[in-house]
Amino acid sequence: MATHKSAIKRHRQSLIKKAKNKAVKSRMKTAVKSLLQAIENKETSEIPAKLKQATSIIAKTESKGILKKNTATRKISRLTKKANIAAQA
């Protein structure tokens, strides 16, 4: 454990940031799971709304620096592709 005053503060700050990042990432994963479940159950009326929500949350997660830019883009691309295939079928 840190003993310097500044190191103790940094540790405290890192725990706070970790909790916030975890909450944002969890929210993103929940949105993605919700979309994938709608695709799997062939709920064509709900897919566009859930896709829009999931892409928005992924973009916000990326803008906060929790996901890298390319990772967020890749996730959005793959989800969009799956949603479009499900909508056509």
C-alpha positions, -999 to 999 in steps of 0.1 A, spaced: 0 0 0 11 35 -7 25 56 21 31 90 6 3 115 8 2 120 -30 3 82 -37 -26 77 -13 -46 103 -32 -38 88 -66 -49 54 -53 -82 69 -41 -87 86 -74 -80 55 -94 -106 35 -74 -132 62 -82 -123 62 -119 -123 24 -119 -159 23 -105 -171 49 -131 -155 31 -160 -170 -2 -149 -205 13 -147 -202 28 -182 -188 -4 -197 -215 -25 -180 -242 -2 -194 -227 -7 -229 -226 -44 -225 -262 -45 -214 -273 -25 -244 -254 -48 -268 -269 -79 -251 -303 -64 -254 -298 -59 -292 -284 -93 -297 -313 -109 -279 -338 -89 -301 -319 -102 -332 -319 -138 -319 -357 -136 -311 -364 -120 -345 -381 -90 -329 -379 -70 -361 -399 -40 -348 -375 -35 -319 -342 -40 -337 -338 -5 -352 -344 13 -319 -321 -10 -299 -294 -7 -326 -296 31 -324 -294 30 -286 -265 5 -286 -245 25 -311 -250 57 -292 -239 41 -259 -208 26 -276 -199 60 -291 -203 76 -257 -181 49 -241 -154 56 -268 -156 94 -263 -150 89 -225 -118 70 -234 -130 36 -220 -129 20 -255 -103 26 -282 -117 43 -313 -112 13 -336 -127 -11 -311 -158 10 -308 -160 14 -346 -156 -24 -351 -183 -32 -325 -207 -7 -341 -200 -21 -376 -205 -58 -365 -238 -50 -347 -251 -30 -376 -243 -58 -400 -261 -84 -378 -291 -61 -374 -294 -55 -412 -292 -92 -419 -319 -99 -393 -341 -71 -407 -339 -85 -442 -348 -121 -431 
